[in-house]
Amino acid sequence: MKLIRITVIVSVCCCALSTLFADTIPGGDVSGTWVADSSPYYIAGNITVASNDTLLIEPGVEVSFLGYHAMYVNGFLEAVGTEADSIWFAGGWLGFFFNGAPG
C-alpha cells in the first residue's frame, strides 16, 4: 500500500513540475516564434524583445504571466490573432512597454 501511495505522489509531482517548467520562460531576452502547439507559455520574470530581434506570437497562443511581470519591446513584436483564433494574455501582468521599438 505504501508503494502505491508513494508512486501516486511521485507521479502527481512529476506531472505538476513538467507542466510548470515545460514551457516556462524565466525572464530575459525572448525572440523567435511562439506557436500554439507549445502553448501556454508561462512567463516567470520580465521579458524583453531586444533591439534588432523579433518575436512572432501566432494565433491560438496563450501567454500566462506567473506574477506581476512585463514585456519590454525594443525590437519587433508581431502578435496578430483572428476572431476565431485569438492570442490570450493572462495572469497578473504589468503590460507591454515599447522602448524605442521600430515602426
C-alpha positions in Angstrom: 0.0 0.0 0.0 2.9 2.4 0.8 4.5 1.7 -2.6 1.3 2.6 -4.4 0.8 5.8 -2.4 4.5 6.8 -3.0 4.1 6.1 -6.7 1.0 8.2 -7.0 2.6 11.1 -5.1 5.7 11.0 -7.3 3.6 10.8 -10.5 1.5 13.8 -9.4 4.6 15.8 -8.5 6.3 15.0 -11.8 3.2 16.0 -13.8 2.9 19.2 -11.9 6.5 20.1 -12.4 6.6 19.2 -16.1 3.6 21.5 -16.6 5.2 24.3 -14.7 8.6 24.1 -16.3 7.9 22.6 -19.8 7.1 26.0 -21.4 8.2 28.3 -18.6 10.3 31.3 -19.6 12.2 32.5 -16.6 12.7 36.0 -17.9 15.3 37.8 -20.0 15.5 38.2 -23.8 13.0 36.4 -26.0 12.8 36.1 -29.8 11.7 33.6 -32.4 8.2 32.2 -32.9 5.8 31.1 -30.2 3.4 28.5 -31.7 0.0 27.3 -30.5 1.2 23.7 -30.2 3.6 24.7 -27.4 1.1 26.9 -25.7 0.6 28.0 -23.0 3.8 29.9 -22.4 4.4 30.6 -18.7 6.3 33.8 -18.0 8.1 33.8 -14.7 10.0 37.1 -15.0 10.3 40.3 -17.0 10.9 39.5 -20.7 12.5 41.7 -23.4 12.4 41.6 -27.2 15.9 43.1 -27.8 16.6 45.7 -30.4 17.1 44.0 -33.8 15.2 40.9 -32.6 11.7 39.7 -33.5 9.1 37.8 -31.5 6.3 36.4 -33.5 3.3 35.1 -31.5 1.0 33.0 -33.6 -2.8 32.8 -33.3 -4.0 30.4 -30.7 -1.1 31.1 -28.3 -1.8 31.7 -24.6 0.8 33.7 -22.6 0.3 33.3 -18.9 2.3 35.6 -16.6 3.2 33.9 -13.3 3.3 37.2 -11.4 3.5 40.9 -12.0 5.9 40.9 -14.9 6.2 43.0 -18.0 7.1 42.6 -21.6 9.6 45.2 -22.9 9.7 45.6 -26.6 12.9 47.2 -28.0 12.8 45.3 -31.3 9.9 43.9 -33.3 6.7 42.2 -31.9 4.2 40.6 -34.2 1.1 39.2 -32.5 -1.9 39.0 -34.8 -4.8 36.8 -33.7 -8.1 36.2 -35.5 -11.6 36.4 -34.3 -11.7 32.6 -34.4 -8.1 32.0 -33.1 -7.2 34.7 -30.6 -4.0 35.3 -28.7 -4.6 35.4 -24.9 -2.5 37.1 -22.2 -3.4 36.0 -18.7 -2.3 36.4 -15.2 -1.3 39.5 -13.1 1.0 41.0 -15.7 2.0 44.6 -15.9 1.7 45.1 -19.7 3.7 45.9 -22.7 6.3 48.7 -22.7 7.6 49.8 -26.1 11.0 51.4 -25.7 12.1 52.9 -29.0 10.7 49.9 -30.9 10.8 50.5 -34.7 7.8 51.3 -36.7 
